[in-house]
Amino acid sequence: MHRVLLSLASNSEQKDHLRQAREALARVLVHCSFTKEIWTEAMGNAHGTYLNQLAEADTDMGVEELTQRLKQLEADMGRTPEMKALGVVPIDLDLLQYDTCRYHLHDWDRPYVKRLLTSHL
C-alpha cells in the first residue's frame, strides 16, 4: 500500500461537489480521512470563492493510474476544458504526495494548504 495526500477544491456548488468527491474517493481509496473545509479566494487567473480540503488515504494504485482515476472522477463530476476556460471548477483533485514524493510543488506554499496540513487528518 502507498500513502497519498490529495487536494480537493471547488468554486461551483462547493459544498455539494466536495461531498460528492469525498464519497467517490472513499470508494476507490482505502482508509480515507479528510481535513476540515476552508474557504479561500481564487488565486492567479482563477476567479470566485473556493472551498478547499485535503485527504489522506492508502492505495495500491501506481502514480499514473491514480492520477488518471482522479482525472476521471473530475470528468464524472462535470469538469470539462470548456468550463475550466470559463473559470468554473466543479471539482479539482490534485495528488500532492505519493509516499515520500511530492507533486504540485507550488501548492505546498499556498496558505490554505499549510493551514489544512496543520488540521487533523
Protein Blocks (a to p, Z undefined) as FASTA:
>chain_A
ZZdddddddfehklmmmmmmmmmmmmmmghiacddddddddehjbgcjddddddddddfb
dfklmmmmmmmmmmmnopafklmmnopafbacddfbgcjbcehkllmmpmklmmmmmpcZ
Z
